[in-house]
Amino acid sequence: MPATLDPASLVVEADRARADGEPLAAPGPVFASTYRLAGDIEPAAPGYGRSYNPGWQALEAVLGRLEGGEAVTFASGMAATVAALEPFLAPGDRLVMAGDGYYNTRRFAEAVLARKGIEVRFVATAAMVEADLAGCRLLWLETPSNPGLDCCDLEALAARAHTAGAKVAVDNTTATPLGQTPLALGADLVVSADTKAVAGHSDVLFGHVAAREPADAAAVREWRNLTGAIPGAMATFLVHRGLATLDVRLERMARNADRLARVLAAHPRVEAVRYPGLAGDPSHALAARQMRGFGFLVGVTFVDVAAARAFLDRTALITEATSFGGVHTTAEQRSRWGGDDVPARFVRLSAGIEAGDDLVADVERALA
Ligand SMILES: *Cc1c(COP(=O)(O)O)cnc(C)c1O
């Protein structure tokens, strides 16, 4: 395979490394807890299902190439998140974390890490570039942040963190490896909840960590083996199959997000719209420089809760559901979960792959 393939080709072509006579599709699931294994043991040899599955190897090879590092797959985004935190922090260490990122990650830091004697400091993504990183062991970033869609400068922050002696981990779920490659910008670890756009069909939970340094990847891999947070064979197959269409899905999703953002921003029942693709958005300049495309998430603040409810109740194509990044357009009031600092009239919209004209007509009808 040429070394210089565009990521859009890589997601499709990466399986070509397999042998002649094998199927053209993603490798099928191998359901195995144990493998035939005789005599002395070589560490890399397939032996047991908690440390080896051929499906993981094939998918990790593609994800590693996309990320520019070594990838390790996990049972969920949270399993990947924990594997990028725990092995790199000890009691007494300081963790600086995006204070407006994924709420379950913040809860994990408070409920588990802080109670073990790790000092957790939260900093808003929009203010991260001025964060005090002195004495920091690990800097945890999320850009664009979920659900506020603020961005931070990964290259500048990675340089500052490294000067302070800290490692940098980036939750890249909202961007995906096709939208942004944090390892290339200096991050040490990247985390992805592949449950969202990477798998893309709302039918599987999955995650991965990718590391620039082989030693960090080995620590993450050992963590997976010690904790058993392994992905199942069927889930691995579904994610590998979904990955091939990631680029075409993202293209349509971003185009729909852009159209909906513009329609909603101009609507009298909408107070404000956040979408990094809008020229006036606070994230626009940085996203244009740092990302490939502006993504599929839109943050909508309606004039009141009644307008937010009308949008969720009366649209026919927009399903009220949590999560994001799937082929269906979905939306929800994030406030209903209680973990995000957003008002009840704020709705996070995840644009799907429906025809843009149908989505726009649906929204206009619902808000009329
Ligand atoms: C969903 C999500 C996660 C967690 O992923 P799960 O697969 O639900 O465990 C982590 N980070 C972000 C930004 C997410 O959106």
The ligand as a Tripos MOL2 file, in Angstrom:
@<TRIPOS>MOLECULE
LIG
   15    15     1     0     0
SMALL
NO_CHARGES

@<TRIPOS>ATOM
      1 C1        -19.5670    8.9470   24.5650 C.3       1 LIG1
      2 C2        -18.2830    9.5680   24.9360 C.ar      1 LIG1
      3 C3        -17.3580    8.9070   25.7350 C.ar      1 LIG1
      4 C4        -17.6380    7.5480   26.3430 C.3       1 LIG1
      5 O1        -17.9120    6.5620   25.3990 O.3       1 LIG1
      6 P1        -18.7720    5.2480   25.7530 P.3       1 LIG1
      7 O2        -18.6000    4.3760   24.5780 O.co2     1 LIG1
      8 O3        -20.1870    5.7270   25.9600 O.co2     1 LIG1
      9 O4        -18.2270    4.6620   27.0150 O.co2     1 LIG1
     10 C5        -16.1620    9.5460   25.9990 C.ar      1 LIG1
     11 N1        -15.8800   10.7710   25.5250 N.ar      1 LIG1
     12 C6        -16.7610   11.4510   24.7570 C.ar      1 LIG1
     13 C7        -16.4110   12.8100   24.2600 C.3       1 LIG1
     14 C8        -17.9870   10.8780   24.4470 C.ar      1 LIG1
     15 O5        -18.8720   11.5650   23.7100 O.3       1 LIG1
@<TRIPOS>BOND
     1     1     2 1
     2     2     3 ar
     3     2    14 ar
     4     3     4 1
     5     3    10 ar
     6     4     5 1
     7     5     6 1
     8     6     7 2
     9     6     8 1
    10     6     9 1
    11    10    11 ar
    12    11    12 ar
    13    12    13 1
    14    12    14 ar
    15    14    15 1
@<TRIPOS>SUBSTRUCTURE
     1 LIG1         1 GROUP 0 **** ****
